Structure formats: structure tokens, C-alpha cells
Amino acid sequence: MYGEQGSISEKLKSIDRRLKTLDEHLRHSGNYKAYHGHKAQYEKLYAQYRQIKKAGGFGAERKAQKALDAANSYYHAHDTEIVLFEAAERYLKDVMQERFDPKKLPPIRKWEAERDKLKAERQQLSHEYDRLKNEVKEVEQIRRNVYSILKEERGREQPNRNHNLEL
């Protein structure tokens, strides 16, 4: 029973580790998906600034400054989202390595399906673990009771032996 309980405990630990990893993948994937537009918009505004500055011409410096101000104000208004997107992008590049394609979304549905499957398996193993734990508790109580009864029996036999020796 102890061996089976330990085996289930190890399975639960590995499932918990994988669930934690999947939750982290999904959190970063959600940030990547949600904030991709903010990063793209900032890059578009900044590209306009570089294009105006490169083109030159009459009033180009003032137009370039306006474009830069627009890009900077957009960045400051959405800096949290842009930073979250960049962190998610770095994380996904590290996790997926060569399979990461910035033009495609990560395999969110696949990860969600795996997470749901693992949660169901974890729940089933938890019930089994609890059942075993209660069984072990009952068996230990029975064992203690048996030892207690045996100790009492030995205690009753001891005085009789001593009494027989004295006669």
C-alpha cells in the first residue's frame, strides 16, 4: 500500500509540474496573442518616422519630429502591453526554439487540450490517493489495536508464569 501510495504521489508531482509549465505557456501565449497589435502599431509609427527622416526635403525635420512624438506617445500609452508582448515572444522563442514562427500563433489549443487531459488525470489520481491514504490509516489503526491486544495478552500471561515458578 505504501509503495502504491508513493507511486501515485510521484505521478501527481510530475503532472503538477507539467500543469504548471502548460499554464505558463498559455499565459505567455495569451499575452502574445492579445498584445501583438500594440507592438505592430508602434513599429508602424516608428517606421513612418524613419521613412520621413530618410526622405528629407522641405519641413522634413518637423514632420519627422511629429512622427517620432506620435510613436513615443503611443509607446508610453501602451508600454505595459508592448513589454508583455516582448516578454511573451522571448519566452515562446526559448520554449519552442526552431518551431517558433512569429507570423503564427503558438499551439494554444493543443496546450489547452493537454492541460484539460492532465487535470482530469490528476483529479482521478487524487481520488485514488485519498482512498489509499484512508485505507492505510484504517490498516494502521487495526495493526495498533492488534499489537495492543497482544501486549495485553502477554501481560496477563506473565504474572501466571511468575506465580507458577513460586509454587
C-alpha positions in Angstrom: 0.0 0.0 0.0 2.8 2.4 0.9 4.5 1.6 -2.4 1.4 2.2 -4.4 0.7 5.4 -2.5 4.3 6.6 -3.2 3.9 5.7 -6.9 0.7 7.8 -7.1 2.4 10.6 -5.3 5.2 10.7 -7.8 2.7 10.7 -10.7 0.9 13.6 -9.1 4.1 15.5 -8.8 5.0 15.1 -12.4 1.5 16.0 -13.5 1.6 19.1 -11.3 5.0 20.2 -12.8 3.6 19.7 -16.4 0.4 21.6 -15.5 2.5 24.5 -14.1 4.6 24.5 -17.3 1.5 24.4 -19.5 -0.1 27.3 -17.5 3.0 29.3 -18.1 2.9 28.5 -21.8 -0.7 29.5 -22.1 -0.2 32.7 -20.1 2.6 33.9 -22.4 0.7 32.7 -25.5 -2.3 34.8 -24.3 -0.1 37.8 -23.9 1.5 37.2 -27.3 -1.9 36.9 -29.0 -3.5 39.8 -27.1 -0.8 42.4 -27.4 0.6 41.6 -30.9 -1.3 44.5 -32.4 0.2 47.1 -30.0 3.7 46.1 -30.9 2.8 46.2 -34.6 1.2 49.6 -34.4 4.2 51.0 -32.5 6.6 49.6 -35.1 4.4 51.1 -37.9 4.6 54.5 -36.3 8.3 54.3 -35.8 8.8 53.1 -39.4 6.9 56.2 -40.6 9.3 58.4 -38.6 12.4 56.7 -40.1 10.9 57.0 -43.6 10.2 60.7 -43.2 13.6 61.3 -41.7 15.3 59.4 -44.6 13.3 61.2 -47.3 14.4 64.6 -46.2 13.0 67.6 -48.0 11.2 70.8 -47.1 10.0 70.6 -43.5 11.1 67.0 -43.1 12.7 67.6 -39.7 9.5 69.0 -38.2 7.4 66.2 -39.8 10.0 63.6 -38.5 9.8 65.1 -35.0 5.9 64.9 -35.1 6.1 61.3 -36.3 8.7 60.5 -33.5 6.5 62.2 -30.9 3.5 60.2 -32.1 5.5 56.9 -31.9 6.8 57.8 -28.4 3.4 58.8 -27.1 1.9 55.6 -28.4 4.7 53.6 -26.8 4.2 55.4 -23.4 0.4 54.9 -23.6 0.8 51.1 -24.3 4.2 50.3 -22.8 2.9 47.6 -20.5 1.3 45.8 -23.3 4.3 46.1 -25.5 6.6 44.9 -22.8 4.3 41.9 -22.0 4.3 41.1 -25.7 8.1 41.2 -26.0 8.5 39.1 -22.9 6.0 36.5 -24.3 7.8 36.5 -27.6 11.2 35.8 -25.9 9.6 33.1 -23.7 8.0 31.4 -26.7 11.2 31.6 -28.7 13.0 29.9 -25.8 10.4 27.2 -25.3 9.6 26.4 -28.9 13.1 27.2 -30.3 13.2 26.5 -34.1 9.4 25.7 -34.2 8.6 29.3 -33.2 7.2 31.3 -36.1 6.5 35.0 -35.3 3.8 35.1 -38.0 1.8 32.2 -36.4 0.2 31.8 -33.1 1.6 29.2 -30.7 -0.3 25.9 -30.4 -2.7 27.2 -27.8 -5.5 24.7 -28.4 -3.1 21.8 -28.2 -1.7 23.0 -24.9 -5.3 23.6 -23.6 -6.3 20.1 -24.6 -3.2 18.6 -22.9 -3.9 20.7 -19.8 -7.5 19.6 -19.6 -6.5 15.9 -20.0 -3.9 16.2 -17.3 -6.3 17.9 -14.9 -8.8 15.1 -15.4 -6.0 12.5 -14.8 -4.8 14.5 -11.7 -8.3 14.5 -10.3 -8.7 10.8 -10.8 -5.2 10.1 -9.2 -6.1 12.4 -6.3 -9.2 10.4 -5.5 -7.2 7.2 -5.7 -4.5 8.7 -3.5 -7.1 9.8 -0.9 -8.7 6.4 -1.0 -5.4 4.7 -0.4 -4.5 7.1 2.3 -7.7 6.3 4.2 -7.1 2.6 3.7 -3.6 2.9 5.1 -5.0 4.8 8.0 -7.5 2.1 8.8 -4.9 -0.7 8.4 -2.5 1.1 10.7 -5.3 1.5 13.3 -6.1 -2.2 13.0 -2.4 -3.0 13.4 -2.1 -0.8 16.5 -5.2 -2.5 18.0 -3.8 -6.0 17.3 -0.4 -5.0 18.9 -2.3 -3.6 21.9 -4.3 -6.8 22.3 -1.2 -8.9 22.0 0.6 -6.8 24.6 -2.3 -7.2 27.0 -2.4 -11.0 26.5 1.4 -11.2 27.2 0.9 -9.0 30.3 -1.8 -11.5 31.6 0.4 -14.5 30.9 3.5 -13.1 32.7 2.0 -13.0 36.2 0.7 -16.6 35.8 4.2 -17.8 34.9 5.8 -16.0 37.8 3.1 -17.4 40.1 3.8 -21.0 38.8 7.5 -20.5 39.5 6.9 -19.5 43.1 5.0 -22.7 43.9 
